[in-house]
């Protein structure tokens, strides 16, 4: 190895320092270059999520033309984290019977920008019906979150079918049962595509919930 004065003889002091650092760094034996994974930015996550929402509604001609989002979606966890990010937001589209509003949530991999689960819910108020007679004792719904249950269902489906997509929930099949003050069960059914090109598959789910704080204790899937 040549001496340093010979290598850097005609360079300035700053240039010699830079070259010396580069030389020493290159001379370290056994140093492997580590590829640093670039975390996904929030605007990338938003664009990916909103694109999937548009694709989901693309089958409805009236929705594709006048679909708009109400602000940017809100992230349920840090976008720079290692786990999936849940983005939640709202939007609206114009149907033949007027403007319809909806909410959506996307499960996004923050490292690849892949959306592996999307849940959409119609927020348009239903036609008013006669109020049912209130029973003497009713389950406590005050802290129960349907979105929290469905989010865990999406995670469970992703573990069962890694390439799952187009997950939808049938609101007409939901049922809520509370046996005790600290134990309740939310059941329902839905459909999903296990993989690209696979037929739509029906699945059932039930979430065990603590009605006192709304915490989802466990989630089970059935065929």
C-alpha positions in Angstrom: 0.0 0.0 0.0 1.4 3.4 -1.0 2.0 6.0 1.7 -0.7 8.6 2.3 1.5 11.6 1.5 2.2 10.1 -2.0 -1.5 9.5 -2.7 -2.7 13.0 -1.5 0.4 15.1 -2.2 -1.2 17.7 -4.4 -4.6 17.9 -2.8 -6.0 20.4 -0.4 -6.4 19.6 3.3 -10.2 19.2 3.0 -9.9 17.0 -0.1 -7.2 14.9 1.7 -9.6 14.4 4.6 -12.5 13.3 2.4 -10.2 10.9 0.4 -8.8 9.5 3.7 -12.3 8.7 5.0 -13.2 7.0 1.8 -10.0 5.0 1.8 -10.4 3.9 5.4 -14.0 2.9 4.8 -13.1 0.9 1.7 -10.3 -0.8 3.5 -12.4 -2.3 6.3 -12.5 -6.1 5.7 -15.6 -8.1 5.8 -18.0 -5.1 5.7 -21.1 -6.0 3.7 -23.2 -3.3 2.2 -26.6 -3.1 3.9 -29.6 -2.1 1.8 -31.7 0.3 3.7 -35.4 -0.1 3.0 -37.1 3.2 2.2 -40.2 3.7 4.4 -43.4 4.5 2.5 -44.5 8.1 2.7 -48.0 9.0 3.8 -48.9 10.4 0.3 -47.9 7.1 -1.3 -50.1 5.2 1.1 -53.0 7.6 0.5 -52.7 7.3 -3.3 -52.5 3.5 -3.1 -55.5 3.3 -0.8 -57.7 5.7 -2.8 -56.8 4.0 -6.1 -58.0 0.7 -4.6 -61.3 2.3 -3.5 -61.8 3.7 -7.0 -61.2 0.2 -8.5 -63.7 -1.3 -6.1 -66.4 1.1 -7.1 -65.4 1.0 -10.8 -68.2 -1.6 -11.5 -70.8 1.1 -10.8 -70.8 3.5 -13.7 -72.5 6.3 -11.7 -69.8 6.0 -9.0 -66.8 6.1 -11.3 -67.7 9.5 -12.7 -68.3 11.6 -9.6 -66.4 9.9 -6.8 -64.6 12.2 -4.3 -62.9 11.8 -1.0 -63.5 13.9 2.1 -59.9 14.9 3.0 -57.0 12.6 3.4 -57.4 9.3 5.2 -56.2 9.0 8.8 -53.5 6.4 9.7 -54.2 4.2 12.7 -50.5 3.7 13.3 -47.1 5.1 12.3 -46.4 4.8 8.6 -42.8 4.1 9.3 -43.5 1.0 11.4 -42.9 -2.6 10.4 -46.5 -3.8 10.8 -49.4 -3.0 8.5 -50.9 0.4 8.5 -54.7 0.9 8.6 -55.9 4.0 6.7 -59.4 5.2 7.4 -61.4 7.9 5.5 -64.7 8.8 3.9 -66.0 9.8 0.5 -69.1 10.1 -1.6 -70.4 9.4 -5.1 -73.5 10.3 -7.0 -76.0 7.6 -7.7 -79.3 7.7 -9.5 -81.2 8.2 -6.2 -78.8 11.0 -5.0 -75.5 11.4 -3.3 -74.3 8.3 -1.3 -71.7 8.6 1.4 -69.3 5.8 2.4 -66.4 5.1 4.7 -63.4 3.0 3.9 -60.3 1.4 5.5 -57.2 0.0 3.8 -54.7 -2.4 5.3 -51.4 -1.2 3.7 -47.9 -2.8 3.9 -45.8 0.3 4.7 -42.7 -1.2 3.1 -44.2 -2.2 -0.3 -47.2 0.1 -0.6 -49.3 -3.1 -1.2 -53.0 -2.9 -0.1 -54.0 -6.4 1.0 -57.4 -5.6 2.5 -60.0 -3.0 2.0 -63.3 -2.6 3.9 -66.0 -0.2 2.7 -69.3 0.7 4.4 -72.3 2.7 3.1 -73.0 5.7 5.4 -76.1 6.9 3.6 -78.9 7.2 6.1 -81.6 4.6 5.6 -85.3 5.5 5.2 -86.7 6.2 8.6 -88.7 3.3 10.1 -90.9 3.1 13.1 -88.8 2.8 16.3 -88.8 -0.7 17.7 -90.2 -1.3 21.2 -87.3 -1.1 23.6 -86.8 -4.2 25.7 -86.3 -4.1 29.4 -82.6 -5.2 29.1 -80.5 -4.7 26.0 -76.8 -5.4 25.2 -74.4 -2.5 25.7 -73.3 -1.2 22.3 -71.8 2.0 23.5 -68.1 0.8 23.3 -68.5 -1.8 20.6 -66.6 -1.0 17.3 -67.7 -2.8 14.2 -64.6 -1.4 12.4 -62.3 -2.9 15.0 -63.8 -6.3 14.6 -63.7 -6.2 10.7 -60.1 -5.0 10.8 -59.1 -8.1 12.8 -61.1 -10.2 10.3 -59.1 -8.8 7.4 -55.8 -9.6 9.3 -57.0 -13.2 9.9 -58.0 -13.6 6.2 -54.5 -12.3 5.2 -53.0 -15.0 7.3 -55.2 -17.7 5.8 -54.9 -16.4 2.2 -51.8 -14.3 1.7 -53.0 -13.0 -1.7 -56.6 -12.3 -0.6 -58.4 -9.3 -2.1 -61.9 -7.8 -2.6 -63.0 -8.4 1.0 -66.6 -7.4 1.5 -68.9 -7.8 4.5 -72.6 -8.6 4.4 -74.3 -6.2 6.8 -77.5 -8.2 6.7 -75.8 -11.2 8.4 -74.4 -9.4 11.4 -75.6 -10.4 14.9 -74.5 -9.3 18.3 -74.9 -11.4 21.5 -73.9 -10.4 25.0 -74.1 -13.1 27.7 -72.4 -11.3 30.5 -71.3 -7.8 31.4 -67.7 -8.5 30.2 -68.3 -10.9 27.3 -70.0 -10.4 24.0 -69.9 -11.8 20.5 -70.2 -10.2 17.1 -70.9 -12.5 14.2 -71.3 -12.0 10.4 -70.5 -13.3 6.9 -68.6 -11.9 3.9 -66.9 -12.7 0.6 -63.3 -12.5 -0.6 -61.1 -13.6 -3.5 -58.4 -15.9 -2.0 -56.1 -15.2 -4.9 -56.1 -13.6 -8.4 -58.4 -15.6 -10.7 -59.9 -17.6 -7.8 -63.7 -17.7 -7.3 -65.3 -15.5 -4.8 -65.4 -17.4 -1.5 -67.9 -17.1 1.3 -66.6 -16.9 4.9 -68.0 -16.5 8.4 -66.5 -14.7 11.3 -67.1 -14.0 15.0 -65.3 -11.5 17.2 -65.2 -12.1 21.0 -65.4 -8.6 22.5 -65.2 -7.0 25.9 -68.2 -4.6 25.8 -66.9 -2.6 28.6 -64.1 -1.0 26.5 -64.7 -2.5 23.0 -61.5 -4.5 22.9 -61.5 -7.4 20.4 -60.3 -10.4 22.5 -60.2 -13.0 19.7 -61.4 -13.5 16.1 -62.4 -16.8 14.4 -63.1 -17.6 10.8 -65.3 -20.3 9.4 -66.1 -21.5 5.9 
